[in-house]
Amino acid sequence: MHIQLAVNENTVLYGADIPNIKGNDQMQRVILDVTADSLFEATKMFWLLSLDGIVALPFEKSSPGEYLGMVYDRFGIAWMVEFEEFH
């Protein structure tokens, strides 16, 4: 299942579940993906989510004009935080 929720004009929260396939019993079943409307907002969200959490992928430039990071928050929820300069 997938969900897309517009937080405001430029910020969108996406969610997806991961099916239980043999061999992934310990895998995180839900990943939330938020696309922020500014680099400042994305950096702030990533930092706040990482407090008492685990950074799986540091928030940094992933390709020209795109930033991406992944973190497990203090509750164990997986978050991907994104920002695109040209959208």
N, C-alpha and C positions, 0 to 999 in steps of 0.2 A: 504494500500500500504506500501511496505517496500523498503528501499534503503540501500545499503552498499557501502561505498566509502573508498578505501584504501588510506590513507594519505601518508604513507610510509610503509616500510616492516613490521613493528609491530604495527602501529597505524591505527585503523579502525573507521570510523564514520558511525553509523547506524541511520536510521530515520524510524519512523512509524507514521501513522495517526491512530486516534481513531474514529470509526464510530459514527455517531450521533444516539444514542439509546435513546429512550424515558427516560427522567429523567436525562440525562447528558448534558443538554443544556449549562451549565456554565463550563463544564469540558474543560481543555486544550486539544486541538485536535491533537497536534503534540508533540512528545517527541523525542529528539535527544540523542543518546547514543554513547559515545566515549570511546574506549578502548585504553589506552595509552601504550607506549612501555617501560615506567619506572615509578616507584613510584614517583620519583621527578617530572616528567612531568605530571602525573595525579594530584598530589597535587597542582602543579602550575596552571593547567587548572581549577581545581575546585575553587581555591582561586580567580582567575581572573573572572570567571563566576559569583561568588557570590558577587563581588563588586556591591553595590547598588541593590542587588537582595535579594532573600529569600531562605535560606537553608531549604530544606524540609527533608533531611536526611544527617547528617554530613558525611563527607568523612572519613571512618574508615575501619578497617579490618572487613569483614563480615563473613569470614570463613577462614580456613587455606589456606594461599597463595592468598587470594582474597580480594580486597579492592573495596568499592562501596560508592558512595554518589549521592544525587540528589539535584539540585538547580534550582530555577527559576531565570533566568538572569534579568537584569534591564529592558528588553523589555517584560518580561513575558513568555519567551520561557523555556520550561522544558528541563533540561539536566541531563542525568545520566553519571557519570564519573566512569570508571572502570579500574582496573589494576589487572592482574593475574601474580603472580611470576613464576608459572610453566606453560608456554604455548609453 
